[in-house]
Structure formats: C-alpha cells, structure tokens
Amino acid sequence: MNCDYIIKGRYILPVIDNKWIENGAVAVSGTDILAVGEACALEKKYKVKKVIDAGNSIVMPGLINTHTHAAMAYFRGLADDLPLIEWLENNIWPAERRHVNAKFIKRSGELAVLEMLKSGITCFNDMYFFEEVLGGVAERAGQRAILGEVILDFPAPSAKNPQEAIQKTLDQIEEFKKSELIDVAFAPHSIYACSRENLEKINELALANNTLVHIHISETEKELSDALEKYEKTPIEYLNDLNLLSERTVAIHSVWLKKGDFDILKEKNVKISHNPISNMKLASGISPIIEMTREHGITVGLGTDGAASNNTLDLFSEMKMCSMLHKITGLNPEILNAYEIVKMATIDAARVLGKENHLGSLEAGKKADIITINLDKPHLTPIYNPFSHLVYCVEAQDVENVMVNGKMVMCKREVANMDEEMIIKEGELFRIKN
C-alpha cells in the first residue's frame, strides 16, 4: 500500500487518551492520516514517497486556537496595563478607526499567521474586520481558519452598519464555500455592541447557513451588572431567551457567570473559549472552567485572544498559564493535569469549533494536521512524560515542522509560503510610521 509521508518521532501523541507511542510514526496519504503506530511496522506496511524522521521529537496534532483577533498583531503592545473598557474604547477602537483597512488586515494578518504557524497552530477561529482578506492570507499560507466578520451596531472600518457586516459574512460564506481550509462563522461582538434585533437576525442566518456563532459573553463584571440592570437577566440568560445559544455557539471568555448560567450552557451544549492570559492581563477575572468541566461537562478549549491583549499568539504559553492559574486559585496541584490541558488545545478545541471528527487528534481518517516538537534543547532535557513537557517546558520556538491538510507548511522552522523577513520588516515599519 502506498502513502505520501511517514512522520517518525521519539514520542507520538495521538491525544485520544493519556498515552503515547515510543519510536512511533504517522502515515499520511493525501490530506488524511492513514495510520498511527510503531515506526518499524508502518515502514514495513507502506510504500512511502517521503519519510520525515523528526528524531528526538514529539509528534502530535496541530494546535487549535479557539479565539483570536489575528490582524490586531500590529497593535501588540500599543496599550498595555489598562482595564478592558479603557483599553478598548480609548485606545483600540480609535487606533482601528485611524489605521484599519484591507491593506492593514493583509499585512498585520500575515504577521499573525506567520506567528501562529511557527508556534504550531494549524487552525484558528477569528473575529475582526475585512475577514475575506485574512482568509486569503491564511489560505495562501496553508493554514486553517474560521473567519468571523465582527458585527457591531455602530460604524466599523469594514462596514458602515451591522447590515453591511452581516452581508459581508454571507458574501464570505459564498467566497470560501469550496475551500478545504477556510470556514466562515457569524461573529456578533457582544450583547452590549449588538441590538436584540440584530442578534435575532444573526441567529436566523447562522441556522440557515449551518455556521458557528462566535460571540464575547460575560467577559467583565461590568457586562454582567449592566445586563442585570438593563434586562434583569445575565448575559447568558438574555442570549438564551433569544434562542442564540446552541451547540453551534462559541462563548468567548465566560468569566462572570451566575449559578443558573452553568445549567443553560450545559443544556444548550454551548462550547467555551477560555482565554486565561488575556483575561488576567486585562484583569477581567478568571473563567470558572473547573466548575464548567467537572460539575457540568461543558466543553472548554483554549484561545489566545488578540496580540493586543495577550500579547502573543502562543498556545504553549496559554497551556502553562491555564494550568498554573487554576491550580493556585483552587489551591490544588492536581486540578487540570497536563493531559487535560493538552486536550484543551487540541481535541477539545476541535470540539469547540465543531471539528472533532476531522481535527484535534492523530487518528486514521482524520485530516493530517501534524506538528513536531524538537526535544534536543537544554530546557527540554531530560524528559519523563511528554504531556507534562508540552505544558510546563515546551516553548513556541521548539516547534520544528508543521503539516496542514497533508502539506508541509513549515520545515525546520522555515515557513514555506511566507516571506518572514519582509513580514517582520513591514511590521516594524508600521510602528515607526505611526
């Protein structure tokens, strides 16, 4: 039997359970994983076109970023050490009005896609402006993305009104309907930036087009208190009354929740995007994911948020910080073991995005989105447990190779379809000029 690639490594982590295969391999045919097992057995079974021997490495599924604003990369470090509302209304929104256009999205989006690929992120869920431009950037680079044209009740750089943003979303659905890498979601910003009428319209269209709904929910204490004052309901209760909550809803942040909110999230099978670093940096609060997962069985995946509030797009940092945060707040070192954390960046993240049948683990029949981690580093020596290493030791720069949809998009830290030197130069020029 023929296959296109066999990727070999010291540790193969399928992530279907808390186990690994030593001296294993993954066989790839076309866009799909053909088999996972011991290297010697797969090399005997398949006639392979190319063997990638990653040597002393971890071979694992590509990481999945469940929430970001990719093209905010040019705003990295622009307004730090501020509370969310001041950061957003007095700094980020004015900067967006001054700078954001299609050209900005292309260049800043290229920087974000480059950063994410080099840190092992093979799929990301986005919310921002001119998403069709970002979709082109990601597709040319060979990266998966879910595009979410942000929908606001006020004029935005890419749409004069929410109706225009909704139409842009519909246009993007049509534009990318044949893409193997790009999907489109409806992305209302939040309940405080979208009217009831627009949220109801979005829900209707998302249902008709079978798309995700990607929305910030209960991010701050102020959002919760404002909703209770205005609607006499929590944000979760308010959205539930609009029938906007379902298995297709990606609830971003979900920090300030009341007891009844957990039952609604569970009943409606809503998925949560947990962004611990951004929430800590903006001092928004700590999402109660232990209660969500342990007591209610709610699916939670990790996200970076945008580089303007993180300030990187690095899921390895997110994994480590997530683990530490919940251990110290629970005063329990056994809360969220390393395997559970890795799941939140892989298979559980895939579940959040409704892609668990195709992505998130190394299994025959799933898409060949695979990364390798080079273990020949002082900070990665010695190694006893590869899951533990991924959470507590590995850094983004340790990612050596990246495959997406059966194609090598990064080999030995060199990204195939992007001019890294030029992208970095243009990013610095933006800062100098502005």
N, C-alpha and C positions, 0 to 999 in steps of 0.2 A: 504494500500500500504506500502511496506517495504522500508527502506533506511538504509544505513550503519552508517551515522553520522548526528546529528543535532548540529550545532555550534551556540551557543547563545551569544549575547552580548548586551551591552547598546546601541551601535550605529552600524548599518550595513550600509556600504558604497558600494553600487553596482558600483558607478563611471560612471553610464550611464548618469547621469545628476547631477546637483549641489544640490542633496537632499540626505537624509539619512532616515533610518527606526529606530525609537527608540524601544528598547526592542524587537529586531528582531532576526532572525535566518537564517541560510543557511542549507538546507538539501542536503546531498551528497549520491549518490548511485554509487558504483564502482569508476570509475575515474572521474565522471561527477557531476556537480551541478544539482540537481533535481528541487529545488525550492528556492526562496528567499522571505521572508515576515515576518509577525509578528510571534514571537516565539510561542505564545499560539495557533495560527491557524495551524502552521506546526506540533506542537506536537500532536494536535488532528488528523491531517490528516494522519500522517505516523507512522508506527510501526518501531521504531528505535533500532538498535543494541547498539549504544553508544551515549550519549549526552555529548557534551563538553560545559559546562557552563563557558564561559570566564568572566562572571560577568561584572564589571565596565571596559569595554573594547571597542575598535574599532575593528570591523571585516571587513576586506577589501581584495581586490585582492592582490596576491603576487606582489612584486615589480619586474620590469624587467630592467636589466642593458644592455643598447643597445651597449656598447663598453667597453671592458676591455682587459687587458693582465694579466689574472688571476695568472699565475705562476711566475710573476715578484714580487710576495709578499715578497720573500726573499731579494729583492733589496730595500725594503721600507727604506727610509732614507739614502740610500747609497751615493747619490749625489744630495744634495739639493742646492737651491738658485743659480742655473745656467741657462743660456739661453738654449733653446732646442738643438741646434746643438752641443754645447759643452757638454751638459748633455748626449746626445745620442752618439756622435762619440768618445768622450774622456773618457767616464765613463761607460755607459750602455753596448755598444757593446763590449768593452774589457772585462767587467765582464761576459758577456754572453759567450764569447769565452773561458774564463777560467773555468766556472762553469756549464754551461747548458748542461745537458744530460737527458736521460729518468728518471733516479733516482731523479735528481733535480726537474724535472717537477712534478713527483709524489708527492714529499714532499712539495714543495712550492705550488703546486696546491691544496693539501689538506688544507693547511693553508688558502688559498684564498676561497675555497668552504666553509670551516667552518665559516670564517668571513662573507661571503655573506649570508649564511643561517641564521646566528644569527642576521643579520640585516634585515631580511625579504625579501631578494632577492631570488625568486624562479626560475628565468630564466636569463641567461646571454649570451651575444654574444661576443665571444673571438677571439683573434688573437695572436698566438705565435707559439712556436716550440713544436714538439712531441705531437700534439693535440690529437692523439689517446690515449695517456696516461692520459691526462686531462679528456677526455671523459669517461674513465673508472672510474676515481676518482669521477666525478660528478654523474655518473650513480649509483655507489655503495652508494653514499650519498643520492640519491633520488632527485637530483636537475636537472632541465632542463638546457641544454646548446646548443649553436650553435658553432661548432668548426671551426676555420679558421687557417689552417696551413699557416703561413706567407710565402709569395713568394717574394724572393729577387733576384736580378741579380748577387749577389756575394755569396760566400760560407757562410752557416749558420750552427749552431750546429746540425740541424736535416736533412740538405740537402746540398750536395756539390754544387748544381747549381739549377736554377729555374725549370728545367725539373724534377728533383727529387722531389721538393716541390709540383709541380703540380701532379705528380704521387702519392705522399703521400695523397694529397687531394682526388684523385679518389679512393685510397685504403680505406680511411676513410669513404667515401660515401658508399662503399660496406660493410664495417665492421659494420656500425651503421644503415643500412637501415631498420632493423626490430625493432630498439629501440623506445620505447614510449617517451623517454626523450631527446635523442640526435639527433641533425641535424648537417649537415656539409655545410659550405659555402666556396667559393673561396675567398682568402684573399691576394691579391697583396698589398704590403705595401703602395706604393705611386707612383706617376709618376716619382719621382726622384730616386727611387730604383728599378723600373721595366721598361724594354725596351718596345718600341711600339709593337714589335713582340710578346713579352710575354703577354702584356695586351690584344692584339687581340686574342691570343690563349686562354687565360683565359675567355674572353667574350664568345667565341665559346663553350667552355666546360661548362660554367655556364648555358648557354642557353640550351644546350643538356641535362644537368642533372637537370634543373629546380632548381637551387640553388641561394642563395643570392651572391652578390659580395660586400665584406666588405673592404673598402679602405680609407686611410687617404687622405683628399683633402683640399688644401688651408689652411693648418694649420698655416703657418707663412708668414710674409711679404716677407721673402727671397724666399720661394717657389713660391709665385706669381711673384716676379720680375724675378726670374730665368726662369720661364715658358714664360713670356712675351719676354725675351731676346732670348731664345732658339727657341721658336715656334711661337712667335708673337701672342700668344693666352694665355688666362688664363688657369689654370689647368682644370676648368670646361669645357671651350670651347675645349680644347685638348681632354679630355675624350669623349666629345660629338662627336667629329669628328671620334673617334674610335668606336662609337656606344656602348660604355661601360656604358652609363647612361640609366637607365630604372627604372621601379617600383621595380626591384629586387636589386637596388643599395642602400647600406647603406653608405652615405657620412659622414665620421667621421670628426668632427671639423668644417669645412666650415666656417672659420673665415674671411679670406681675399677675399672678393667677389667684383666683379665689377657689374655694373648695369645689364648688359646683362646676367650675371650668374643666376640671380633670375628667369628670363624668361625660361631659359633652364631647371633649376631644376623643375620648375612647369610643363613645357610641358612634360618632361620625367617622371614625378611623382617620382622623386628621394626622398628618405627619409633621414633625417638628424639626426645624433647622436651628441647631444650637451653635451660637457664636460667642464662646466664652471670652476670648481676648478682647474683641470689640466691646462687649458688654462691660468688661472690667475697666477698659481704658476710658470709656465714657461714663463710668460709674453708674451705669443704668441699673445694675442689680445682677442677681445670679438666677438663672433659669432653674426651676426645681425638677431637673431631669431624673433624679433618683426616684422621686415620688411618681413621676410620669411612667418610667420604665418598670420599676419594681412593683408598684402597687396597682398600676392601671394598664400595663402592657402597651403603652404608646410607643411608636417607633420614633427614634431620635437619630438624626445624622448631624455631622459636623459641617460648619461653614466658616469661612474666614471673614465675611463681610467685605467691605471695600478697603483698599490700601490707605484710604484717607482716615480710617478709624481703627486700623489694626496694628501696625502699618505695613504688613507684608501679606502675601497670598501663599502662606506656607502651612499646610495641614499637619506637618510633623510638629511644628510649634504648637498648633492648636490641640493636637492629641495630648502632648505633655501637659500643657496648661489645663486642659479639661480634667485630666486625671488628678493633678495636684489640687486644683480648686475644690473639687467635690470631696476629696479626702480630708482637706483641712476644715471645710465648712461642716462636714459630718463627723469630724474628729474620729475618723475610722479609716485606717490604711487599706482595709480590704474592699472598700467601696470602689466599684469600677476597676476591675483588674485589666491588665494590659490587653488581653484578647478582646474584651468588651469594647475597649477604646478603639482598637484597630477596626473592629466591625463598624463603628460609628463613622469611619472614614472610607469604608468600602461597601460591604453588603447591606448594612443598614442605611447608608447614604443612598445606595441604589433603590432601596425600598421607599425612601422618602420621595424619590423622583419617579416612582413607578416603573423602574427599570431592573428590578431584581431578577427577572427571567433572562436578562441579556448581559448584565454587568455586575460587578461587585465581588465576584469570586472566580477562582480558577476551576472551571468545570467543563467537561465536554459539552459542546453545543452552545456555550456562551461566546460572546464576542471576545476577540483576542486583544484586550486592553491590559497590557502587562508592563510592569516596571521591574528593574533590577537595582538592588542597593549594594554598593561596593563596601565590603566589610574590612578591606585592607587599610584600616585607619587606626591611629592610636586611640581615639575616643570610642572605637568600636571593638576594642580588644581587651580581654577575652570575651567570648560570647557563650552564655549558658542557655538562654531562652530567646529565640528570635522575636517573639511578640513583645517581650519586655524591652528588648533593644530598640524596636521600632518606636516605642512610646517614650522611653527615657534616655536614649542615646543618639538615635539617628537624627541627622540634620538634612535639610533640603539639598545641600550640596553633595550629599552622599548618593543621590540618585544618579545612576550611570547610564542606563538605557531606558527608553520609553517606546512602547509599541501601542498604537491605537488602531483598532479595526484591522489588525493583521499587517499593518505597515509600520516600519521603523521610523519614528519621527524624531528620535534623539539617539545617537550612538556615541558612547564615550564622551558625554556632556556636550556634544555638538548637535544643535537643533538643525534638522535637515533643510527646512523650507523658510528659514528666517535669517535675516542679516543682523546678527546680535550686536555687532559693533555699531552699526548705523542706528539701530533702535535705541541703544543706550545713549549715543551721542545726541539724538533728537530729543530724548527726554531731558537731558541736561540743558540743551538749548532752550527748551520751553521755560525752564526755571529762570535762566539768565534774562530772557526777553520779557518775562512777566514778573 
